[in-house]
Amino acid sequence: MKKYLLFFVLILLSSCNNDDTPKNDDAEVAKKLQGKWSWTSTTNGVDGTITTPETEKKTILLEFSGTSFKKYIDGTLTINTTFEIVTQQVGGETPIQQTLVIGGYYQISNKKALFVPTHSFEGLKINGNKLNLNKICNKCNASEYVRLN
């Protein structure tokens, strides 16, 4: 009888596996995102063309502080809004991923403030001092930034 019980326990234990559900550590990622990030390159999702600050003759700086998001182009503030990190599936075929959601924002262009009543969704990955932001759509651009502070 002990052999059968032991055999039954072994079968139960062997059928267990790890939980592969992604861990929801959005707050931890938001904390890692804090600070200033300088644009280093963007890869075009359609043809693979790579643009850089040198090829475009412009600089882009992203600043995250608390839940505040600011974007500067050539030192000029162009977006000032809020952000949040959410783990979600965007679209039916994309995998569940951590997403940077930038709220409806004011975009400053040609000294005019325009309200953009939309949300921007970008997949994000932080690896050391590098930040990768990917527009969430088929064949969209992917940009890389490096931490300044």
N, CA, C and O of each residue as an XYZ file, in Angstrom:
596
protein
N       0.825     -1.198      0.000
C       0.000      0.000      0.000
C       0.867      1.259      0.000
O       0.538      2.245     -0.659
N       1.985      1.222      0.748
C       2.878      2.375      0.795
C       3.445      2.668     -0.590
O       3.628      3.828     -0.958
N       3.725      1.611     -1.361
C       4.265      1.803     -2.706
C       3.260      2.535     -3.588
O       3.632      3.429     -4.347
N       1.977      2.153     -3.488
C       0.942      2.807     -4.291
C       0.768      4.270     -3.885
O       0.598      5.144     -4.734
N       0.812      4.524     -2.583
C       0.683      5.892     -2.092
C       1.871      6.734     -2.560
O       1.695      7.866     -3.011
N       3.069      6.184     -2.454
C       4.266      6.886     -2.896
C       4.205      7.145     -4.405
O       4.541      8.234     -4.871
N       3.777      6.142     -5.150
C       3.633      6.281     -6.598
C       2.626      7.386     -6.941
O       2.877      8.189     -7.840
N       1.509      7.434     -6.246
C       0.476      8.445     -6.458
C       1.016      9.848     -6.159
O       0.754     10.788     -6.910
N       1.765      9.986     -5.067
C       2.350     11.282     -4.693
C       3.356     11.724     -5.751
O       3.395     12.900     -6.113
N       4.165     10.801     -6.247
C       5.142     11.141     -7.282
C       4.460     11.625     -8.561
O       4.922     12.569     -9.201
N       3.368     10.974     -8.923
C       2.630     11.400    -10.115
C       2.073     12.807     -9.917
O       2.141     13.633    -10.828
N       1.525     13.085     -8.745
C       0.987     14.423     -8.476
C       2.077     15.484     -8.544
O       1.887     16.543     -9.143
N       3.216     15.197     -7.930
C       4.302     16.172     -7.912
C       4.893     16.381     -9.298
O       5.269     17.500     -9.647
N       4.981     15.329    -10.086
C       5.564     15.473    -11.418
C       4.655     16.255    -12.356
O       5.124     16.789    -13.361
N       3.385     16.332    -12.051
C       2.477     17.089    -12.913
C       2.468     18.574    -12.583
O       1.862     19.357    -13.315
N       3.121     18.980    -11.508
C       3.190     20.400    -11.156
C       4.206     21.082    -12.060
O       5.203     20.478    -12.455
N       3.950     22.331    -12.381
C       4.914     23.107    -13.147
C       4.946     24.529    -12.611
O       4.122     24.920    -11.784
N       5.907     25.287    -13.095
C       6.031     26.677    -12.658
C       4.918     27.511    -13.265
O       4.418     27.211    -14.350
N       4.543     28.543    -12.566
C       3.560     29.483    -13.083
C       4.284     30.422    -14.043
O       5.125     31.215    -13.620
N       3.965     30.336    -15.316
C       4.623     31.155    -16.322
C       3.899     32.469    -16.579
O       4.241     33.188    -17.518
N       2.915     32.789    -15.770
C       2.189     34.041    -15.921
C       3.150     35.196    -15.655
O       3.859     35.181    -14.648
N       3.188     36.203    -16.539
C       4.093     37.320    -16.304
C       3.799     38.004    -14.973
O       2.647     38.219    -14.599
N       4.875     38.335    -14.278
C       4.747     39.017    -13.001
C       4.350     40.472    -13.258
O       4.922     41.132    -14.125
N       3.383     40.958    -12.511
C       2.935     42.327    -12.689
C       3.770     43.231    -11.792
O       3.399     43.504    -10.651
N       4.895     43.689    -12.316
C       5.779     44.557    -11.549
C       5.822     45.949    -12.177
O       6.887     46.548    -12.336
N       4.631     46.448    -12.528
C       4.524     47.750    -13.180
C       5.108     48.874    -12.331
O       5.767     49.769    -12.859
N       4.872     48.837    -11.021
C       5.390     49.893    -10.139
C       6.918     49.870    -10.120
O       7.559     50.920    -10.078
N       7.494     48.677    -10.150
C       8.956     48.553    -10.164
C       9.535     49.121    -11.460
O      10.557     49.807    -11.439
N       8.888     48.839    -12.571
C       9.349     49.367    -13.855
C       9.207     50.887    -13.882
O      10.102     51.578    -14.368
N       8.103     51.414    -13.372
C       7.912     52.870    -13.321
C       9.014     53.520    -12.490
O       9.465     54.622    -12.803
N       9.442     52.841    -11.439
C      10.522     53.362    -10.593
C      11.847     53.371    -11.361
O      12.612     54.331    -11.266
N      12.119     52.309    -12.119
C      13.349     52.243    -12.920
C      13.351     53.281    -14.037
O      14.411     53.712    -14.489
N      12.175     53.675    -14.475
C      12.034     54.612    -15.582
C      12.341     56.050    -15.170
O      12.626     56.889    -16.024
N      12.286     56.340    -13.884
C      12.475     57.704    -13.390
C      13.826     58.262    -13.837
O      14.841     57.567    -13.811
N      13.812     59.524    -14.244
C      15.043     60.195    -14.654
C      14.951     60.703    -16.078
O      13.870     60.817    -16.656
N      16.132     61.008    -16.633
C      16.200     61.564    -17.987
C      16.835     60.550    -18.930
O      17.792     59.858    -18.582
N      16.271     60.485    -20.138
C      16.717     59.536    -21.158
C      16.954     60.296    -22.464
O      16.111     61.082    -22.898
N      18.105     60.053    -23.080
C      18.467     60.718    -24.326
C      18.330     59.748    -25.502
O      18.802     58.612    -25.437
N      17.690     60.200    -26.559
C      17.456     59.379    -27.752
C      18.765     59.047    -28.444
O      19.596     59.929    -28.661
N      18.955     57.759    -28.797
C      20.157     57.339    -29.518
C      19.853     56.838    -30.923
O      20.675     57.003    -31.823
N      18.676     56.224    -31.130
C      18.347     55.742    -32.475
C      16.884     55.322    -32.562
O      16.236     55.037    -31.556
N      16.385     55.294    -33.797
C      15.054     54.760    -34.101
C      15.186     53.880    -35.334
O      15.797     54.265    -36.330
N      14.601     52.688    -35.246
C      14.588     51.768    -36.379
C      13.193     51.762    -36.984
O      12.207     51.510    -36.292
N      13.118     52.039    -38.274
C      11.847     52.042    -38.987
C      11.371     50.606    -39.135
O      12.102     49.752    -39.635
N      10.144     50.341    -38.699
C       9.611     48.987    -38.720
C       9.276     48.463    -40.101
O       9.099     47.257    -40.271
N       9.186     49.333    -41.088
C       8.837     48.895    -42.438
C      10.084     48.509    -43.230
O      10.164     47.408    -43.775
N      11.061     49.422    -43.292
C      12.226     49.149    -44.137
C      13.530     48.967    -43.366
O      14.571     48.720    -43.974
N      13.491     49.084    -42.034
C      14.697     48.866    -41.234
C      15.663     50.033    -41.208
O      16.748     49.918    -40.639
N      15.297     51.153    -41.810
C      16.149     52.336    -41.800
C      16.374     52.790    -40.363
O      15.441     52.825    -39.561
N      17.617     53.136    -40.046
C      17.952     53.604    -38.697
C      18.247     55.097    -38.755
O      19.067     55.552    -39.553
N      17.563     55.856    -37.894
C      17.835     57.282    -37.771
C      18.446     57.538    -36.402
O      18.165     56.825    -35.439
N      19.277     58.557    -36.329
C      19.979     58.913    -35.095
C      19.926     60.427    -34.927
O      19.498     61.137    -35.837
N      20.358     60.925    -33.772
C      20.418     62.382    -33.611
C      21.301     63.038    -34.686
O      21.029     64.159    -35.115
N      22.345     62.340    -35.112
C      23.238     62.889    -36.130
C      22.552     62.957    -37.498
O      22.657     63.968    -38.191
N      21.855     61.893    -37.888
C      21.211     61.892    -39.208
C      20.018     62.841    -39.260
O      19.715     63.396    -40.316
N      19.343     63.030    -38.137
C      18.161     63.895    -38.096
C      18.479     65.315    -37.651
O      17.639     66.210    -37.738
N      19.701     65.507    -37.174
C      20.139     66.815    -36.672
C      19.189     67.361    -35.610
O      18.796     68.527    -35.634
N      18.827     66.459    -34.661
C      17.994     66.889    -33.539
C      18.247     65.976    -32.350
O      18.702     64.841    -32.490
N      17.936     66.509    -31.179
C      18.042     65.716    -29.954
C      16.649     65.552    -29.364
O      15.794     66.428    -29.487
N      16.444     64.407    -28.720
C      15.184     64.147    -28.024
C      15.527     63.694    -26.621
O      16.346     62.794    -26.431
N      14.902     64.317    -25.644
C      15.111     63.969    -24.242
C      13.755     63.641    -23.628
O      12.805     64.413    -23.753
N      13.673     62.495    -22.968
C      12.471     62.119    -22.230
C      12.770     62.256    -20.754
O      13.853     61.885    -20.301
N      11.815     62.790    -19.994
C      11.996     62.952    -18.554
C      10.781     62.376    -17.829
O       9.641     62.761    -18.089
N      11.052     61.447    -16.918
C      10.022     60.817    -16.102
C      10.278     61.191    -14.651
O      11.375     60.980    -14.133
N       9.259     61.749    -13.993
C       9.375     62.139    -12.591
C       8.031     61.882    -11.918
O       7.035     62.532    -12.238
N       8.007     60.924    -10.976
C       6.732     60.530    -10.383
C       5.856     59.946    -11.470
O       6.201     58.925    -12.065
N       4.717     60.586    -11.738
C       3.861     60.167    -12.857
C       3.882     61.204    -13.979
O       3.053     61.167    -14.889
N       4.831     62.122    -13.902
C       4.956     63.180    -14.902
C       5.850     62.722    -16.056
O       6.883     62.088    -15.840
N       5.441     63.051    -17.282
C       6.224     62.749    -18.477
C       6.430     64.034    -19.260
O       5.476     64.760    -19.539
N       7.680     64.312    -19.614
C       8.002     65.473    -20.444
C       8.893     65.016    -21.592
O       9.760     64.157    -21.434
N       8.650     65.619    -22.747
C       9.476     65.330    -23.920
C      10.025     66.643    -24.449
O       9.282     67.601    -24.664
N      11.335     66.677    -24.657
C      12.010     67.854    -25.177
C      12.630     67.513    -26.530
O      13.258     66.465    -26.682
N      12.455     68.384    -27.495
C      13.131     68.243    -28.778
C      14.014     69.468    -28.943
O      13.537     70.603    -28.920
N      15.312     69.224    -29.111
C      16.306     70.294    -29.210
C      16.187     71.279    -28.051
O      16.331     72.487    -28.237
N      15.922     70.755    -26.855
C      15.861     71.573    -25.658
C      14.537     72.271    -25.423
O      14.364     72.919    -24.390
N      13.600     72.158    -26.349
C      12.293     72.806    -26.214
C      11.267     71.795    -25.729
O      11.124     70.718    -26.308
N      10.554     72.144    -24.663
C       9.505     71.273    -24.137
C       8.395     71.147    -25.174
O       7.808     72.148    -25.583
N       8.103     69.903    -25.605
C       7.058     69.692    -26.611
C       5.871     68.919    -26.061
O       4.761     69.067    -26.572
N       6.068     68.104    -25.041
C       4.966     67.361    -24.422
C       5.134     67.414    -22.915
O       6.230     67.193    -22.400
N       4.051     67.707    -22.206
C       4.046     67.744    -20.746
C       2.741     67.106    -20.290
O       1.680     67.720    -20.407
N       2.804     65.886    -19.775
C       1.599     65.155    -19.409
C       1.927     64.133    -18.324
O       2.943     64.248    -17.639
N       1.077     63.152    -18.175
C       1.302     62.075    -17.209
C       1.484     60.759    -17.952
O       1.178     60.640    -19.139
N       1.995     59.769    -17.210
C       2.171     58.446    -17.789
C       1.853     57.402    -16.737
O       1.785     57.695    -15.544
N       1.661     56.188    -17.200
C       1.556     55.040    -16.308
C       2.095     53.822    -17.040
O       2.172     53.800    -18.269
N       2.464     52.818    -16.271
C       2.921     51.548    -16.819
C       1.830     50.527    -16.541
O       1.366     50.401    -15.408
N       1.422     49.800    -17.567
C       0.427     48.744    -17.397
C       0.900     47.500    -18.136
O       1.540     47.587    -19.185
N       0.580     46.355    -17.579
C       0.850     45.098    -18.257
C      -0.438     44.699    -18.945
O      -1.461     44.483    -18.296
N      -0.382     44.601    -20.273
C      -1.609     44.362    -21.018
C      -1.304     43.755    -22.379
O      -0.160     43.714    -22.830
N      -2.342     43.298    -22.998
C      -2.263     42.858    -24.383
C      -2.944     43.932    -25.209
O      -4.115     44.243    -24.990
N      -2.219     44.492    -26.146
C      -2.770     45.529    -27.008
C      -2.967     44.910    -28.380
O      -1.998     44.531    -29.038
N      -4.190     44.807    -28.806
C      -4.476     44.130    -30.066
C      -4.548     42.633    -29.822
O      -3.973     42.129    -28.857
N      -5.238     41.937    -30.673
C      -5.473     40.521    -30.449
C      -4.271     39.624    -30.625
O      -4.250     38.522    -30.077
N      -3.255     40.061    -31.379
C      -2.159     39.160    -31.692
C      -0.869     39.491    -30.964
O       0.090     38.725    -31.056
N      -0.809     40.595    -30.250
C       0.425     40.936    -29.558
C       0.490     40.183    -28.236
O      -0.543     39.912    -27.625
N       1.706     39.842    -27.787
C       1.810     39.180    -26.489
C       1.540     40.169    -25.361
O       1.612     41.382    -25.557
N       1.230     39.644    -24.184
C       1.069     40.507    -23.014
C       2.427     41.129    -22.730
O       3.438     40.429    -22.684
N       2.451     42.430    -22.543
C       3.715     43.113    -22.312
C       3.508     44.350    -21.460
O       2.396     44.857    -21.313
N       4.618     44.818    -20.903
C       4.542     46.069    -20.152
C       4.485     47.201    -21.157
O       5.235     47.236    -22.133
N       3.585     48.117    -20.896
C       3.297     49.173    -21.850
C       3.371     50.527    -21.161
O       2.844     50.711    -20.064
N       4.029     51.466    -21.818
C       4.057     52.853    -21.371
C       2.834     53.528    -21.973
O       2.698     53.604    -23.194
N       1.948     54.016    -21.119
C       0.743     54.700    -21.584
C       0.905     56.180    -21.262
O       0.970     56.575    -20.098
N       0.967     56.982    -22.307
C       1.093     58.427    -22.145
C      -0.286     59.014    -22.385
O      -0.876     58.828    -23.450
N      -0.798     59.726    -21.381
C      -2.161     60.244    -21.438
C      -2.346     61.301    -22.507
O      -1.378     61.784    -23.094
N      -3.620     61.665    -22.760
C      -3.909     62.779    -23.652
C      -3.055     63.951    -23.203
O      -2.979     64.232    -22.007
N      -2.426     64.624    -24.115
C      -1.425     65.599    -23.701
C      -1.499     66.860    -24.549
O      -2.117     66.899    -25.613
N      -0.837     67.892    -24.026
C      -0.650     69.114    -24.788
C       0.663     68.981    -25.531
O       1.696     68.696    -24.926
N       0.631     69.184    -26.827
C       1.850     69.158    -27.616
C       2.133     70.582    -28.049
O       1.275     71.252    -28.624
N       3.335     71.035    -27.769
C       3.698     72.409    -28.080
C       4.474     72.406    -29.391
O       5.537     71.794    -29.491
N       3.942     73.085    -30.385
C       4.541     73.089    -31.713
C       4.373     74.480    -32.304
O       3.277     75.040    -32.282
N       5.448     75.032    -32.827
C       5.411     76.382    -33.396
C       4.794     77.383    -32.421
O       4.019     78.257    -32.809
N       5.151     77.235    -31.169
C       4.712     78.118    -30.089
C       3.204     78.102    -29.872
O       2.650     79.035    -29.291
N       2.536     77.043    -30.337
C       1.107     76.863    -30.090
C       0.927     75.578    -29.302
O       1.564     74.565    -29.592
N       0.062     75.624    -28.311
C      -0.229     74.423    -27.526
C      -1.462     73.749    -28.107
O      -2.535     74.349    -28.176
N      -1.304     72.523    -28.516
C      -2.413     71.758    -29.072
C      -2.723     70.607    -28.134
O      -1.811     69.907    -27.694
N      -3.995     70.401    -27.819
C      -4.377     69.263    -26.989
C      -4.580     68.060    -27.894
O      -5.350     68.107    -28.853
N      -3.884     66.994    -27.576
C      -4.008     65.751    -28.334
C      -4.819     64.794    -27.466
O      -4.267     64.179    -26.554
N      -6.121     64.657    -27.731
C      -6.984     63.862    -26.845
C      -6.901     62.365    -27.137
O      -7.876     61.739    -27.551
N      -5.742     61.825    -26.915
C      -5.536     60.404    -27.177
C      -4.534     59.850    -26.181
O      -3.939     60.595    -25.402
N      -4.359     58.573    -26.212
C      -3.340     57.935    -25.401
C      -2.344     57.279    -26.337
O      -2.726     56.709    -27.359
N      -1.090     57.356    -25.995
C      -0.042     56.700    -26.760
C       0.344     55.433    -26.014
O       0.585     55.472    -24.807
N       0.406     54.320    -26.716
C       0.795     53.047    -26.116
C       2.111     52.608    -26.740
O       2.216     52.500    -27.961
N       3.109     52.356    -25.911
C       4.385     51.877    -26.417
C       4.891     50.757    -25.524
O       4.933     50.886    -24.301
N       5.274     49.651    -26.160
C       5.906     48.575    -25.414
C       7.255     49.071    -24.923
O       7.935     49.817    -25.628
N       7.648     48.668    -23.727
C       8.920     49.157    -23.210
C       9.723     48.047    -22.566
O       9.184     47.087    -22.016
N      11.043     48.215    -22.658
C      11.985     47.327    -21.981
C      13.126     48.186    -21.479
O      13.642     49.045    -22.193
N      13.511     47.938    -20.228
C      14.661     48.629    -19.656
C      15.721     47.570    -19.406
O      15.481     46.580    -18.716
N      16.898     47.795    -19.980
C      18.006     46.869    -19.797
C      19.224     47.685    -19.388
O      19.887     48.294    -20.227
N      19.513     47.692    -18.083
C      20.615     48.506    -17.580
C      20.317     49.974    -17.789
O      19.319     50.494    -17.290
N      21.202     50.654    -18.543
C      20.996     52.088    -18.785
C      20.357     52.354    -20.151
O      20.415     53.474    -20.657
N      19.746     51.320    -20.748
C      19.086     51.486    -22.046
C      17.581     51.287    -21.921
O      17.106     50.397    -21.215
N      16.850     52.136    -22.622
C      15.390     52.084    -22.669
C      14.976     51.868    -24.115
O      15.372     52.627    -25.000
N      14.183     50.838    -24.354
C      13.641     50.574    -25.684
C      12.145     50.826    -25.665
O      11.429     50.261    -24.838
N      11.670     51.667    -26.564
C      10.243     51.945    -26.718
C       9.819     51.514    -28.115
O      10.428     51.913    -29.108
N       8.777     50.703    -28.185
C       8.286     50.189    -29.459
C       6.826     50.554    -29.625
O       5.991     50.193    -28.796
N       6.519     51.266    -30.686
C       5.114     51.537    -30.995
C       4.418     50.197    -31.146
O       4.975     49.267    -31.729
N       3.210     50.094    -30.625
C       2.504     48.817    -30.641
C       1.591     48.762    -31.856
O       0.439     49.195    -31.817
N       2.130     48.224    -32.920
C       1.383     47.973    -34.145
C       2.278     47.130    -35.044
O       3.450     46.916    -34.735
N       1.738     46.665    -36.128
C       2.507     45.842    -37.046
C       3.505     46.716    -37.802
O       3.116     47.692    -38.443
N       4.762     46.373    -37.730
C       5.836     47.079    -38.443
C       5.967     48.535    -38.020
O       6.125     49.416    -38.866
N       5.904     48.792    -36.735
C       6.052     50.159    -36.235
C       7.493     50.425    -35.818
O       8.308     49.507    -35.727
N       7.789     51.682    -35.570
C       9.131     52.093    -35.190
C       9.497     51.644    -33.785
O       8.639     51.500    -32.914
N      10.796     51.425    -33.584
C      11.354     51.109    -32.273
C      12.473     52.101    -31.994
O      13.365     52.288    -32.822
N      12.426     52.740    -30.822
C      13.432     53.740    -30.470
C      14.209     53.305    -29.246
O      13.686     52.628    -28.361
N      15.482     53.713    -29.213
C      16.343     53.405    -28.071
C      16.838     54.706    -27.454
O      17.175     55.665    -28.150
N      16.871     54.706    -26.120
C      17.334     55.854    -25.346
C      18.372     55.372    -24.349
O      18.382     54.200    -23.972
N      19.249     56.279    -23.919
C      20.241     55.956    -22.897
C      19.993     56.869    -21.701
O      19.668     58.046    -21.856
N      20.155     56.296    -20.494
C      19.920     57.057    -19.253
C      20.997     58.124    -19.077
O      22.184     57.865    -19.278
N      20.565     59.326    -18.698
C      21.493     60.417    -18.426
C      21.816     60.547    -16.943
O      22.915     60.974    -16.589
N      20.874     60.185    -16.067
C      21.141     60.325    -14.628
C      20.601     59.154    -13.876
O      20.729     59.093    -12.654
